[in-house]
Each structure stands twice: as C-alpha cells, then as structure tokens.
C-alpha cells in the first residue's frame, strides 16, 4: 500500500493527475484485498477524492467526500472528519460559496478541537480568515490569522507560522499599518523556516520598504526575490516581483528601469496576469515619458488602462492614476517640448527623490534634494527644470505652513512657466498660488487667479479642472455663498464620475451635501450622502466615510433627532479611530460632548470628555477598542472551555457596544447573539 501510495503522491505533486488517480485507485483495491483497516482505506479515499477534484470533476469528488463523511462519522474518526470539512471549506471558498464554506470551516475547527489537533484547528482558522477577507471583514481576518499562527506554533510547524506571518503582514499593509506589518515581517524572518515558506515574508518586506518610499531598500529586496528559484513555484510569483521591481526602478529613474520593465512585461504576459501586465506597462510608460518618447508612453498607458477595465478594475485608484497620466502625456505632447537632454536628467532625478522624500514627511532632506536640483538647473540654464523644482519647493513650504516662502517660489515658477510657454506647469502654479492666496485670506485675489487658471484647463485637463473648481467652491463656503459652493461641488462630482475617481467623487458629493444642509435642503443632502457613502466604500476611504457620517449627524440635529445624531457621530468616531486620524477623532469627540451638553446630559458630557482626553493622550484605549478586546478575550476563554469567563467578557463587550449606541452594528449584533447563545 505504501509504495503504491508514495508513487501516487509523487504523480500528484508533479501534476500528472490521471496517473495519480489510477495509482490511488490501485492502492485502494490493494488495501481492500490485503484487509487494511477502515481508517487506512479512508486515507486513500481522501487522496483519491482530492485528485478527482483537482482534475475538475467536482460532482464525483463531492460524492466521494459525502461517503467519507459517513464512514468517518460511523467510526467516530474526528480527525478524518476535520480533514474532509476543511477541504470542502477550501473548495467552496474558491468557488465563492462563502456561507457553505464558513459552515464547513467552523465544523473543521470544532472537530480539530475535539480531536486535540492544533494543526486541524489552525488550518480551519486560516480558512475562516480567508472567508472573512473575501467578505471584506479585515478585523475578523486578522483575528483568525493570529489564531492560526498561535496554533501552528503550538504544533511546532515553523513553515506554516512563517507563511501565516507573511499573510498578516500583507493584511496590515492593506490597512496602512506599516509599522505592525514590519513587526510581523521581522518576527517571521527570525524563524528557521524553509525558503519556500519565507517567500511571503520576503515579498512583504519589499512591499513595506516600497510603501515607505525607501526605494533603494525596496529595489534590493525585489531584485533578490526575483532571482530566488523557489519563487518560480508560486503562480505569478516572479511576475509580481519583476513588476514591482520595474515600478521602483522607474521611480528611481534608474538606468536599468527600461530593461527591467520590458522584462516584467514579458514575464507578466507569459503568466497571463493582466493586472500585473497593466502595472508593468504603466511603469514602462513613465520611463518612456521621461525619455521624451510621448508616443510610446501614451500607447503603453492606454494599454494599461484597457487591461484594467477588461479585468473589472476600472474603478480602482490605480486606474484613476492611469487616466491622469494619459491627460498629462497629452498635455505634454500638445506643448511640443523636445525630449529631455540626458545631461539634465540629474535634475529630474533629484527632483523626483525630493518629492518622494517630502511625501514621506522628511521635509529637511526634501529641501536639500530640491535645493541641489535647483542649483543644477541654474548652472545648466534649464528654465523648464527650474520652474519644475521651484513649484515643488512651493508645495513643500505650503506643507510646512510657511506661506510667504511658498508664495515666493510659486510666483517665480509661474513667471518662468509663462515665459517659456510651459502650459502644464502654468496650470499647476496658478492652482498653488490661488490656494496660498485663499489660505492667507486674500479671497478676491485667489478667485481671480483660480478663474484664470480654470479658463486655461477647461477642455484640456479634467483632473486640473476638478482641482480648480474644488478650491473655488471652498472660497464660496468661506463667503457663506452656499448655493454657488454646492453648484461647484456638483460640477466636480460630474468630472470625477467621468474619470472614475470614486474617492474624489465621494468627497465632492459630501461637500455638496454640506452646502444643501446650510440651505435647509435636507432631503437633497441625504440623497447625495447615500451616493457619497457608496463611492467611499468602493475604495475603502475611512476618512471620507467619517466625513459623511459627520454631515449626516448635522442633519439629525437639525431635525432634533438627537439619538440618531449620537448614533451617526459614534459611527464617525469608530472610523476616525480606525483610520488613526487624531484631528477627526478630536473633532468628533467635541461634537459628541456638545450634543450631550445640548441635551443637558452632564454624565454624558463628563464621560465623553474623559474618554477624549484619555484616548488622545494615549492613556487608555477607546470604547471601540475595549469592546473588540473583550470579544477577543471571550473567544480565547470559550476555546479553552471556560464558559463562565467567556460569558463575562461577552457581557462587557455587549455593554460597551450599547454605550456607544452600536448594538445594531455587525459587531454589536454578533456579540449580543453569542451572549444569548451562552444563556
């Protein structure tokens, strides 16, 4: 039996499923003749069912799994039952039947617990995490992955621990929690795991460096990863590494960027990975654009956008960036500038590094890089380069709130841009100058500057048109001209719909709704807020969703529906805390305090004020964090069989959700149901 099964497993591993099926069937026939135990027979039947499923005959595989479940149930074999339910959960997860997948995964988890099998529980927990991820519940996904990682560790499965830590790092990056992601990476890379198991960690390490704009480190890590033989065994693994490496080298203006991007294009096309091909094409377009080859750049970026749209990704942030790049290339072509002189490429490189450094908040280093780029531009009499760098120095000074210096840089850049006919830079500098004038209270001058710029970009650059209209609308709000502000915001919303920019669409609609509220048009405001909320949720814009609930609470207060106002403000508070946005967090606490004062609720005022000071002072966690911690502690208590302690923690979670007026939320309902089930 063992030699036949070993041969069958070898055939299965190399992908020869027909031979594997024949050998597994022969093993079963042989085991029947030699009188092997029912447990041994079921192991072989499980192998055969898995092979049949992998071959694509799902109906026959399901029949085999049902037979196995009956046999294992009759024998009381909880281990085999857990394996079958776990496999069914994985299969249903892949086909999108998440409800049934969840049922099988929970059964597998409970059976693993009954069989005292940490491995079975860990696999089931990871399945439950994957299901939660597909449902968009990242908190539950992380909780299940952490649970799986602990169980794998208790089973001594170092490779599985490393793989799960890599998955956790990827999840935390998805939530923009780069520090936590780096912690998981560091923990995983310290483990004596196999090279194959470390792949997810190595990719996460490169991704974290990339996201932090630590481009030299990211380039080194992606290049190492792309050369690993183990990566070739992962579907599109090398294509992913090469596509990311191409992007980093394009941003670094590396001399190897073009070849790197062409290699990535070849690899992603060969692997039939359209989204990766779209990214490689986009980055190669950037390289060709910087070389002055606008025709190929435009062809490549249009190809990138077509691939994204054909793959159902036309509404993503990356697709919006691609559309903006098309506009920029068209503008540059219209300006009829000559290709960039190679002797002046250092100016562009220093400028790009300065902008990247400024983006990650290192203003001192950004100033040094941009100053060096400006000195080179002066030395080479490169007026276009000078205008570019001066403009970015203006944005840097605006970020530092040094408006006088920012304005001086903007005016110098504008003067040069107009003199040499660089319309694409003129648009940007008029917008910057108008912003600075508005921030300084010079609204009439700002309106003149912005109106002039708007006339230039109409019909030329939709992206710039939307930016100009937004600032003009903000000026109207300061002047309390709400009807005009609302009209301008709706014009911006129309532009963002055409561009497919869901984040900007949600913000424009929210601002238009705010104007409606000021005009007393509450039904119109709520209609716009519903569309804004849908747009914000498409791209996971937590701060945008926070602003929407904040406006809705204002509508509630105008209607004297104070309970609804508190409910919506509490929802806004959760989003601000989740987004780690201290400004929005403070503002929301202040509104909750003001609402309690309006209702003459002295106890509520004191409670919200204390929580605000404690949370913002970093002394204690928020009520939401405390509720989630209590629910997690209940899970642990119940898993080890301590029902009484689990009931106490769940009761605390329920009370906290009620105190936040969040009993009707998904988390609140779940806690209430679990407490009721415990009796």
Secondary structure, 3 states (H helix, E strand, C coil): CHHHHHHHHHHHHCCCHHHHHHHHHHHHHHHHHHCCCHHHHHHHHHHHHHHHHHCCCHHHHHHHHHHHHHHHHHHCCHHHHHHHHHHHHHHHHHHCCHHHHHHHHHHHHHHHHHCCCHHHHHHHHHHHHHHHHHCCCHHHHHHHHHHHHHHHHHCCCHHHHHHHHHHHHHHHHHCCCHHHHHHHHHHHHCCCCCHHHHHHHHHHHHHHHHHCCCHHHHHHHHHHHHCCHHHHHCCCHHHHHHHHHHHHHHHCCCCCHHHHHHHHHHHHHHCCCHHHHHHHHHHHHHHHHHCCCHHHHHHHHHHHHHHHHHCCCCCCHHHHHHHHHHHHHHHHHHHCCCCCCHHHHHHHHHHHHHHHHHHCCCHHHHHHHHHHHHHHHHHCCCHHHHHHHHHHHHHHHHHCCCHHHHHHHHHHHHHHHHHHCCHHHHHHHHHHHHHHHHHCCCHHHHHHHHHHHHHHHCCCCHHHHHHHHHHHHHHHHHCCCHHHHHHHHHHHHHHHHHHCCHHHHHHHHHHHHHHHHHCCCHHHHHHHHHHHHHHHHHCCCHHHHHHHHHHHHHHHHHCCCHHHHHHHHHHHHHHHHHCCCHHHHHHHHHHHHHHHHHCCCHHHHHHHHHHHHHHHCCCCCCHHHHHHHHHHHHHHHHHCCCHHHHHHHHHHHHHHHHHCCCCCCHHHHHHHHHHHHHC
